[in-house]
């Protein structure tokens, strides 16, 4: 019987040009600006001044892009979406993060947030209760979805529970969704019917 041929997995060249999914390059540029790197607003002009071409090439290499036009297109997109604005620094107009841009960066952090599991459970339950008005329905549903994504157990429609420390994460999430006044964080030692919760979270 002839053995199955092994499928060859192509090796990725980490030093070569990078293919960005939609929005990824914009995220990279926002992070570059947030890190304090000066990006002249002149990159938004139809004809970029010759003096800026070396910087453009350097930024293109930094983002591991093959063509600088992709960088320019993303900067223009960010400006059109009002994620970056133009400010003056030492007589030069540069790109800075707008308030919406800062919120978008926080959103990136939100996407990466996790609830860390300690080596030993402290025996306390964290209850998240919320009563968010209908005018904030989108934020309410986003919060509900995020809690599920983070592994919270839904006791009731607006009541979630988790066994591990998550106060700072909940504070951060509620700030992002602008629903802090409507959320209650409660720490409890005992809860009725906890056996199925212990099983759900695989607690000893």
PLY file of the C-alpha trace (Angstrom):
ply
format ascii 1.0
element vertex 204
property float x
property float y
property float z
element edge 203
property int vertex1
property int vertex2
end_header
0.00 0.00 0.00
1.41 3.31 -1.06
1.88 5.83 1.75
0.22 9.20 1.64
2.42 11.99 0.35
3.04 14.74 2.83
1.69 18.11 1.84
4.40 20.72 1.66
3.68 23.82 3.73
5.17 26.98 2.16
7.52 28.89 4.41
6.64 32.50 5.00
9.38 35.05 4.46
8.98 37.28 7.49
11.36 39.85 6.03
9.52 40.22 2.74
6.50 42.36 1.81
3.49 41.73 4.01
-0.05 41.16 2.80
-2.44 43.08 5.04
-6.07 42.17 5.45
-8.56 45.00 5.15
-7.99 47.52 7.91
-4.74 45.96 9.21
-2.46 48.50 7.53
-4.56 51.34 8.92
-4.18 49.82 12.37
-0.41 49.64 11.87
-0.28 53.32 10.89
-2.38 54.37 13.89
-0.01 52.46 16.16
2.99 54.15 14.52
1.48 57.60 15.14
0.55 56.66 18.71
4.17 55.58 19.28
5.26 59.13 18.52
6.64 58.77 15.00
6.12 61.97 13.00
4.19 61.49 9.76
3.96 64.72 7.73
0.47 65.74 6.60
2.00 66.39 3.17
1.57 62.65 2.50
-2.08 63.52 1.86
-1.16 65.80 -1.06
-1.61 64.56 -4.66
2.08 65.20 -5.38
4.29 64.40 -2.41
7.28 66.76 -2.04
10.54 65.16 -3.17
12.10 65.81 0.23
9.59 63.42 1.82
10.26 60.50 -0.55
13.05 58.97 1.63
10.76 59.05 4.68
7.94 57.50 2.66
10.27 54.70 1.54
11.39 54.16 5.14
7.79 53.96 6.38
6.92 51.60 3.54
9.79 49.31 4.56
8.76 49.56 8.21
5.29 48.29 7.32
6.90 45.68 5.04
5.00 46.94 2.00
6.04 46.41 -1.59
4.52 49.64 -2.91
4.40 52.99 -1.12
1.06 53.81 -2.74
-0.58 51.36 -0.33
0.75 53.39 2.59
-0.53 56.65 1.07
-3.92 55.10 0.34
-4.30 53.95 3.95
-3.26 57.35 5.37
-5.83 59.02 3.10
-8.47 56.52 4.23
-7.71 57.20 7.91
-8.04 60.95 7.30
-11.33 60.42 5.46
-12.66 58.37 8.37
-11.50 61.12 10.79
-9.25 58.72 12.67
-6.32 61.07 12.15
-6.25 64.85 12.12
-3.70 67.51 11.20
-1.81 69.44 13.84
1.16 71.79 13.77
4.41 70.86 15.48
7.55 73.00 15.27
6.24 74.75 12.19
5.37 71.50 10.40
1.92 70.04 9.79
1.80 66.45 10.95
-0.77 63.71 11.39
-2.04 63.07 14.92
-4.65 60.74 16.36
-8.13 62.21 16.54
-10.42 61.32 19.43
-12.04 58.71 17.18
-8.57 57.39 16.35
-7.74 57.02 20.03
-10.99 55.14 20.57
-10.15 52.86 17.64
-6.81 52.02 19.24
-8.63 51.15 22.44
-10.87 48.93 20.35
-7.78 47.05 19.18
-6.88 46.46 22.84
-10.46 45.33 23.44
-10.08 42.71 20.72
-7.05 41.27 22.52
-8.40 41.31 26.06
-8.55 38.04 28.02
-9.51 36.94 31.54
-6.41 35.39 33.08
-6.83 32.10 34.91
-4.97 31.99 38.25
-3.17 28.90 39.49
-5.76 28.59 42.25
-9.32 29.90 42.40
-9.96 32.25 45.35
-13.50 30.91 45.84
-15.27 34.17 44.90
-17.73 34.70 42.06
-17.81 37.90 39.97
-21.31 38.96 39.03
-21.86 41.47 36.23
-25.32 43.05 36.31
-26.45 45.71 33.86
-29.57 47.67 33.04
-28.68 49.55 29.86
-31.41 51.76 28.30
-32.88 51.11 24.88
-31.15 54.16 23.40
-27.88 52.28 23.93
-29.16 49.01 22.52
-26.18 48.53 20.18
-23.71 48.96 23.04
-25.80 46.66 25.24
-25.75 43.85 22.68
-22.03 44.41 22.02
-21.35 44.11 25.76
-23.42 40.95 26.00
-21.55 39.43 23.08
-18.17 40.41 24.49
-18.92 38.83 27.87
-19.88 35.58 26.16
-16.70 35.73 24.09
-14.64 36.13 27.26
-16.18 33.01 28.75
-18.69 34.52 31.16
-21.67 32.33 32.03
-25.05 33.95 31.42
-27.27 33.47 34.47
-30.01 35.76 33.15
-30.40 38.07 30.17
-28.49 40.89 31.85
-26.59 38.93 34.47
-23.25 37.21 33.81
-20.84 35.43 36.13
-17.15 34.51 36.13
-14.95 32.96 38.82
-11.73 34.85 38.16
-10.61 38.43 38.83
-11.89 40.62 35.99
-12.70 44.01 37.58
-10.19 46.01 35.53
-11.25 44.24 32.33
-14.94 45.01 33.00
-14.10 48.65 33.78
-12.20 48.91 30.51
-14.92 47.24 28.45
-17.69 49.38 29.95
-15.66 52.53 29.22
-15.17 51.54 25.59
-18.89 50.88 25.13
-19.74 53.99 27.19
-22.06 52.10 29.53
-20.16 52.41 32.84
-23.08 54.05 34.75
-25.34 51.09 33.96
-23.07 48.25 35.16
-22.76 46.75 38.64
-19.81 44.54 39.55
-20.53 42.32 42.56
-18.17 39.97 44.38
-19.91 37.06 46.13
-18.66 34.07 48.11
-21.69 31.83 47.79
-24.30 31.45 45.09
-27.24 29.07 44.90
-26.79 26.17 42.50
-23.07 26.75 42.18
-22.28 23.10 41.41
-23.10 23.44 37.71
-21.02 26.64 37.57
-18.06 24.84 39.16
-18.44 22.16 36.48
-18.86 24.72 33.71
-15.62 26.50 34.61
-13.76 23.26 35.43
-13.00 24.43 38.98
-11.59 22.11 41.62
0 1
1 2
2 3
3 4
4 5
5 6
6 7
7 8
8 9
9 10
10 11
11 12
12 13
13 14
14 15
15 16
16 17
17 18
18 19
19 20
20 21
21 22
22 23
23 24
24 25
25 26
26 27
27 28
28 29
29 30
30 31
31 32
32 33
33 34
34 35
35 36
36 37
37 38
38 39
39 40
40 41
41 42
42 43
43 44
44 45
45 46
46 47
47 48
48 49
49 50
50 51
51 52
52 53
53 54
54 55
55 56
56 57
57 58
58 59
59 60
60 61
61 62
62 63
63 64
64 65
65 66
66 67
67 68
68 69
69 70
70 71
71 72
72 73
73 74
74 75
75 76
76 77
77 78
78 79
79 80
80 81
81 82
82 83
83 84
84 85
85 86
86 87
87 88
88 89
89 90
90 91
91 92
92 93
93 94
94 95
95 96
96 97
97 98
98 99
99 100
100 101
101 102
102 103
103 104
104 105
105 106
106 107
107 108
108 109
109 110
110 111
111 112
112 113
113 114
114 115
115 116
116 117
117 118
118 119
119 120
120 121
121 122
122 123
123 124
124 125
125 126
126 127
127 128
128 129
129 130
130 131
131 132
132 133
133 134
134 135
135 136
136 137
137 138
138 139
139 140
140 141
141 142
142 143
143 144
144 145
145 146
146 147
147 148
148 149
149 150
150 151
151 152
152 153
153 154
154 155
155 156
156 157
157 158
158 159
159 160
160 161
161 162
162 163
163 164
164 165
165 166
166 167
167 168
168 169
169 170
170 171
171 172
172 173
173 174
174 175
175 176
176 177
177 178
178 179
179 180
180 181
181 182
182 183
183 184
184 185
185 186
186 187
187 188
188 189
189 190
190 191
191 192
192 193
193 194
194 195
195 196
196 197
197 198
198 199
199 200
200 201
201 202
202 203
